Amino acid sequence: MSSQLIDAFLDALWLERGASMHTLDAYRRDLMHWQRYLSRHDMSLLAPDSQTYQNLIDERRRDGYQARSDARLTSSLRRFYRWALVTGQIHSDPLADIVAPRASAGLPGTLEEEEVERLLGAPDVTTALGLRDRAMLEVLYSCGLRVSELVGLRVDSINLRQGVVRVLGKGDAERLVPMGEPAMEWLERYLREGRGELMTDITRAPLFPGRSNGFMMRQTFWYRIKHHATRAGIDASLSPHTLRHAFATHLLNHGANLRVLQELLGHRDLSTTQIYTRVAQARLEAIHAKHHPRG
């Protein structure tokens, strides 16, 4: 019964908000984690209490879970019980009075401009695979895409004549993002010299194919980024969105407008974009402390 309720909630989330599979998987993991905990204490998914929730959070802290992870779990539970209340599964929200753990607002990791140049230059462009990776890295940095958006690009997503890429973002929100000239040049070369060698059927949709002419998995491209970072001698801690963060931070460093950056990144809320102003400020403070005689 509990798993059926979770499935029904996820179906509603997908239908009403267009949530991505990545988001739905995160909700499922959180809710199944909660359900297993309740089962161990002989409680129903629809009839927990706030003390049980607090007991779980305390247990997770002892097990080494981070506050950010606990905050995400809490958000998942709140949304589930709001849905259960609206759909008549319950008559009152059992977690309405909980005090959610606060996640620290950590700054996203990024790269200096010189490090980005080294990363972009790492793939071996004498091979079709290297041409593909170089084009992907150039587009990722030039357009500030999410990795999921990048690997989901189709051949008809790009318009080299106009210099734009059509991106399908979160909630199936579509946006047009301009490409810089280097990204366009590497895309043209990849399409001319590399893509046909990687695909047995070039009429297939994926712009950057993975195995069997299909769309590349996010994890596959993440492994490629780490491989090229090692070749480039980059020791900084990387995440799948490192180049997206670098794109945003470098634009701000060069005077970009925050509203424009919001549109380019596909953020619904300006507050999400504003974190990059803190990254830029932190970088300026670090430079001052390192180079000023009284820093």
C-alpha positions as CSV (number, residue, x, y, z in Angstrom):
1,M,0.0,0.0,0.0
2,S,2.8,2.4,0.9
3,S,4.7,1.9,-2.3
4,Q,1.4,2.4,-4.3
5,L,0.9,5.8,-2.5
6,I,4.4,6.9,-3.3
7,D,4.0,5.9,-7.0
8,A,0.7,7.9,-7.1
9,F,2.4,10.9,-5.6
10,L,5.3,10.7,-8.1
11,D,2.8,10.4,-11.0
12,A,1.1,13.5,-9.8
13,L,4.4,15.4,-9.5
14,W,5.3,14.4,-13.0
15,L,1.9,15.4,-14.5
16,E,1.5,18.6,-12.6
17,R,5.0,20.0,-12.5
18,G,6.8,18.2,-15.3
19,A,9.4,17.0,-12.8
20,S,12.5,15.3,-14.4
21,M,13.3,11.7,-13.8
22,H,16.3,12.8,-11.7
23,T,14.0,14.7,-9.4
24,L,11.5,11.9,-9.2
25,D,14.2,9.4,-8.3
26,A,15.4,11.7,-5.5
27,Y,11.8,11.9,-4.1
28,R,11.4,8.2,-4.3
29,R,14.7,7.5,-2.4
30,D,13.7,9.9,0.3
31,L,10.2,8.5,0.7
32,M,11.3,4.9,0.6
33,H,13.9,5.8,3.3
34,W,11.2,7.3,5.4
35,Q,8.8,4.4,4.8
36,R,11.5,1.8,5.8
37,Y,12.2,3.7,9.0
38,L,8.4,3.8,9.9
39,S,8.1,0.1,9.2
40,R,10.8,-0.7,11.6
41,H,8.8,1.1,14.3
42,D,5.5,-0.4,13.3
43,M,4.1,2.8,11.9
44,S,2.1,3.5,8.7
45,L,3.3,6.0,6.1
46,L,0.1,7.9,6.6
47,A,0.2,8.0,10.4
48,P,3.6,9.1,11.6
49,D,4.2,11.7,14.3
50,S,6.6,14.6,14.6
51,Q,8.7,12.9,17.3
52,T,9.3,9.9,14.9
53,Y,10.5,12.4,12.3
54,Q,12.9,14.0,14.9
55,N,14.1,10.6,15.9
56,L,15.0,9.8,12.3
57,I,16.9,13.1,11.9
58,D,18.8,12.5,15.1
59,E,19.7,9.0,13.8
60,R,20.8,10.3,10.5
61,R,23.1,12.9,12.1
62,R,24.7,10.1,14.2
63,D,25.2,8.2,10.9
64,G,27.0,11.2,9.3
65,Y,24.3,12.6,7.0
66,Q,24.8,16.2,6.1
67,A,22.3,18.9,6.9
68,R,21.7,19.5,3.2
69,S,20.6,15.9,2.8
70,D,18.3,16.2,5.8
71,A,16.8,19.4,4.4
72,R,16.1,17.7,1.1
73,L,14.5,14.7,2.9
74,T,12.3,17.1,4.9
75,S,11.2,18.9,1.7
76,S,10.2,15.6,0.1
77,L,8.2,14.6,3.1
78,R,6.4,17.9,3.3
79,R,5.4,17.8,-0.3
80,F,4.2,14.2,0.0
81,Y,2.0,15.0,3.0
82,R,0.6,18.2,1.4
83,W,-0.4,16.0,-1.6
84,A,-1.9,13.4,0.7
85,L,-3.9,16.1,2.5
86,V,-5.2,17.6,-0.8
87,T,-6.2,14.2,-2.2
88,G,-8.0,13.1,0.9
89,Q,-5.5,10.4,1.9
90,I,-5.2,12.1,5.4
91,H,-7.3,14.6,7.3
92,S,-4.3,16.6,8.8
93,D,-0.7,17.0,8.0
94,P,1.3,14.8,10.6
95,L,4.5,16.9,10.0
96,A,2.9,20.3,10.0
97,D,4.7,21.5,13.1
98,I,8.2,20.1,12.5
99,V,11.2,22.4,12.5
100,A,13.2,21.5,9.4
101,P,17.0,21.3,9.6
102,R,18.7,24.2,7.9
103,A,21.2,23.4,5.2
104,S,24.3,25.6,5.1
105,A,24.3,27.7,2.0
106,G,27.5,26.5,0.6
107,L,29.0,28.2,-2.4
108,P,29.2,26.1,-5.7
109,G,32.6,25.0,-6.7
110,T,34.0,26.7,-9.8
111,L,37.2,27.0,-11.9
112,E,39.4,30.0,-12.7
113,E,39.4,31.1,-16.4
114,E,42.9,29.7,-16.9
115,E,41.8,26.3,-15.6
116,V,38.8,26.3,-17.9
117,E,41.1,26.9,-20.9
118,R,43.2,23.9,-19.8
119,L,40.2,21.7,-19.4
120,L,38.8,22.7,-22.8
121,G,42.1,21.9,-24.4
122,A,42.5,18.5,-22.8
123,P,40.6,16.2,-25.3
124,D,42.6,14.6,-28.1
125,V,40.9,16.3,-31.1
126,T,42.7,14.0,-33.6
127,T,40.0,11.4,-32.7
128,A,36.2,11.5,-33.3
129,L,35.7,10.9,-29.5
130,G,38.0,13.8,-28.6
131,L,36.2,16.0,-31.1
132,R,32.9,15.1,-29.5
133,D,34.2,15.8,-26.0
134,R,35.8,19.1,-27.0
135,A,32.5,20.2,-28.6
136,M,30.5,19.2,-25.5
137,L,32.8,21.0,-23.1
138,E,32.8,24.1,-25.3
139,V,29.0,24.2,-25.5
140,L,28.7,23.5,-21.8
141,Y,30.9,26.4,-20.8
142,S,29.7,28.7,-23.6
143,C,26.0,28.3,-22.7
144,G,26.0,27.4,-19.0
145,L,23.9,24.3,-19.5
146,R,23.1,21.7,-17.0
147,V,24.7,18.4,-17.9
148,S,21.3,16.8,-18.3
149,E,20.4,19.5,-20.8
150,L,23.7,19.0,-22.7
151,V,23.4,15.3,-23.1
152,G,19.7,15.7,-24.1
153,L,20.5,18.0,-27.1
154,R,19.3,16.9,-30.5
155,V,20.8,17.7,-33.8
156,D,17.9,20.0,-34.5
157,S,18.4,21.8,-31.1
158,I,21.2,23.9,-32.6
159,N,21.1,26.7,-35.1
160,L,24.6,27.5,-36.2
161,R,23.5,30.2,-38.6
162,Q,21.8,32.2,-35.8
163,G,24.3,31.0,-33.2
164,V,21.8,29.7,-30.6
165,V,20.9,26.4,-29.0
166,R,17.3,25.5,-28.0
167,V,17.4,23.9,-24.5
168,L,14.7,22.0,-22.8
169,G,15.2,22.6,-19.1
170,K,13.5,21.8,-15.8
171,G,9.7,21.3,-16.0
172,D,10.1,21.1,-19.8
173,A,10.7,24.9,-19.9
174,E,12.3,25.8,-23.2
175,R,14.8,28.6,-23.6
176,L,17.2,29.9,-26.4
177,V,20.8,30.4,-25.3
178,P,23.4,32.1,-27.5
179,M,26.6,30.3,-28.3
180,G,30.0,31.9,-28.5
181,E,32.1,31.7,-31.7
182,P,34.6,29.1,-30.3
183,A,31.7,26.7,-29.3
184,M,30.2,27.2,-32.8
185,E,33.5,26.5,-34.5
186,W,34.1,23.3,-32.5
187,L,30.5,22.2,-33.1
188,E,30.9,22.7,-36.9
189,R,34.1,20.7,-36.9
190,Y,32.7,17.9,-34.8
191,L,29.6,17.6,-37.1
192,R,31.8,17.6,-40.1
193,E,34.6,15.3,-39.0
194,G,33.5,13.4,-35.8
195,R,29.8,12.6,-35.5
196,G,29.5,10.4,-38.6
197,E,32.4,8.2,-37.3
198,L,30.7,7.7,-33.9
199,M,27.3,6.8,-35.4
200,T,26.2,4.0,-37.6
201,D,23.0,5.9,-38.4
202,I,23.6,9.7,-38.6
203,T,19.9,10.3,-39.0
204,R,19.4,9.5,-35.3
205,A,18.5,12.5,-33.1
206,P,21.3,12.7,-30.4
207,L,23.7,15.5,-31.1
208,F,26.3,13.9,-28.8
209,P,25.7,10.1,-29.0
210,G,26.7,7.6,-26.4
211,R,26.5,3.9,-26.9
212,S,24.3,2.4,-29.7
213,N,23.6,5.8,-31.3
214,G,21.5,6.7,-28.2
215,F,21.6,9.7,-25.9
216,M,24.6,9.8,-23.6
217,M,24.0,9.2,-19.9
218,R,24.9,12.1,-17.5
219,Q,27.2,9.8,-15.6
220,T,29.1,8.9,-18.7
221,F,29.8,12.6,-19.5
222,W,30.8,13.2,-15.8
223,Y,33.4,10.4,-16.2
224,R,34.7,12.1,-19.3
225,I,35.0,15.5,-17.5
226,K,37.0,13.9,-14.7
227,H,39.2,12.1,-17.2
228,H,40.0,15.4,-19.1
229,A,40.5,17.3,-15.8
230,T,43.2,14.7,-14.9
231,R,44.8,15.2,-18.3
232,A,44.8,18.9,-17.8
233,G,46.4,18.7,-14.3
234,I,43.4,20.3,-12.6
235,D,43.3,19.3,-8.9
236,A,40.2,21.4,-7.9
237,S,37.2,19.5,-6.6
238,L,34.8,19.0,-9.6
239,S,31.1,18.4,-9.8
240,P,29.0,17.7,-12.9
241,H,28.0,21.4,-12.8
242,T,31.4,22.9,-12.4
243,L,31.5,24.4,-15.9
244,R,28.0,25.8,-15.4
245,H,29.1,27.4,-12.2
246,A,32.2,28.7,-14.0
247,F,30.1,30.1,-16.8
248,A,27.9,32.1,-14.3
249,T,30.8,33.3,-12.2
250,H,32.9,34.4,-15.1
251,L,30.0,36.3,-16.7
252,L,29.4,38.2,-13.4
253,N,33.1,38.9,-13.1
254,H,33.0,40.6,-16.5
255,G,29.9,42.7,-15.6
256,A,26.9,40.6,-16.7
257,N,23.5,41.7,-15.5
258,L,22.0,39.3,-12.9
259,R,18.6,39.2,-14.6
260,V,20.2,38.3,-17.9
261,L,22.2,35.5,-16.2
262,Q,19.0,34.2,-14.7
263,E,17.5,33.9,-18.1
264,L,20.6,32.2,-19.5
265,L,20.7,29.7,-16.7
266,G,17.0,28.9,-16.8
267,H,16.4,29.8,-13.2
268,R,12.8,30.3,-12.2
269,D,13.7,32.3,-9.1
270,L,16.3,35.2,-9.1
271,S,17.4,34.1,-5.6
272,T,18.9,30.9,-7.1
273,T,21.0,33.1,-9.4
274,Q,22.1,35.4,-6.6
275,I,24.4,32.8,-5.0
276,Y,26.8,33.5,-7.9
277,T,27.2,37.1,-6.6
278,R,28.5,35.6,-3.4
279,V,31.0,33.4,-5.4
280,A,32.3,36.5,-7.2
281,Q,32.6,38.4,-3.9
282,A,34.4,35.5,-2.2
283,R,36.8,35.4,-5.1
284,L,37.6,39.1,-4.8
285,E,38.1,38.7,-1.1
286,A,40.5,35.8,-1.6
287,I,42.5,37.8,-4.2
288,H,42.7,40.8,-1.8
289,A,43.8,38.6,1.1
290,K,46.5,37.0,-1.1
291,H,48.0,40.0,-2.8
292,H,47.3,43.1,-0.7
293,P,50.2,43.9,1.7
294,R,47.6,44.3,4.5
295,G,45.2,41.7,3.3
